[in-house]
Amino acid sequence: MDDSPEDLPGLLVGDTPVAENEGLDWPLRFLAPRLSRFHRERLPTDALGVGVDCLKGAEARELFACGFLPIRSWTVRTESCRRALIDLGVDSGRIALGADWAWLYRPFAERASWAESVWSVLGIDPRRPLLVSNVVNMVWKDDHVKDSIAGAFDVLHRDLSLQIAFFCNETRPGDFFDYEAARDIQRRMREPSVIVPHEYYSPDEALALLRAATVTVGQRYHFAVETILAGSVPVCIVRGRKMTGLAEELGLPVAGRIESVDTDVLIDCVKQVLANREAWRARLQCERQRMRERASHNLDLIGRMPPYRGLV
């Protein structure tokens, strides 16, 4: 193309750029003025494979109207995202249903031996069942919820001999992120558990580690996706509309919300997965193929628009 960088259209790709449940500073206040610059320059902007949460607050909806409503096209990852956009005033003809980009991922390298060595160093016995959990702090630090999770993990270890491990999907340090959340729950437990070193792992490494999991329990959207890509079964403690939509669409077991977790419900969800694990795995691999196929069409809508027409 002959266009200069100043003339090129904008792309908003992946993640959940429309949400308010973690505050307005990110992503709405951060992205709105940047998107507005494209709109002022009359440069088309398209959203590809994104998540969209319901917005209820007046300021959140105003930020959307100013920065996001002029976006030319939206390809979203769930039907609930589509409904949220229509509620925010986006014409349905500008919305296509795609899927999260992660469903397209294919491993580049086999990392089974490496993962086995990591688990071995942590003292995990590959012959025994393993529960891997990803927990978050962020703006949710309720002691009761953490006590409930810790109590459930203690019971699952004692009654079902489940080994308990924590995996940090977000590796940054600090009280806001996953490592401190894992340490907090670990301190509340009476039974032993381990934390996988909170380092940055490649996708192949993360999937190799999660393939050892008999079941997972998580509070992040992509941890559930990773679990399915790894061939295991996730139990969700849903955080925001994006996780609710994922769980609804794939029929995933839900053990509560990040603001409220009942120990007995979490235990029962894990037990139900263990009792029917192979059936769960088979069904979720079918869902994985369905979502992969849908994600393969993430570029279809902009492929009919300039300057992408004929290029994608």
Buried (B, 14 or more C-beta within 10 A) or exposed (E): EEEEEEEEBBBBEBBBBBBBBBEBEEBBBEBBEEBBEBBEEEBBBBBBBBBBBBBEEEEBBEBBBBBBBBBBBBBBBBEBBBBBBEEBEBEEEBBBBBBBBBBBBEEEEEBEEEBBEBBEEBEBEEEEBBBBBBBBBBEBBEEEBBBBBBBBBBBBBEEBEBBBBBBBBBEEEEEBBBBBBBBBBBEBBEBEBBBBEBEEBEBBBBBBBBBBBBBBBBBBBBBBBBBBBBBBBBBBBBBBBBBBBBBBBBEBBBBBBBEEBBBEBBBBBBBBBBEEBEEBBEBBEEBBEBBBEBBEBBBEBBEEBEBBEEEE
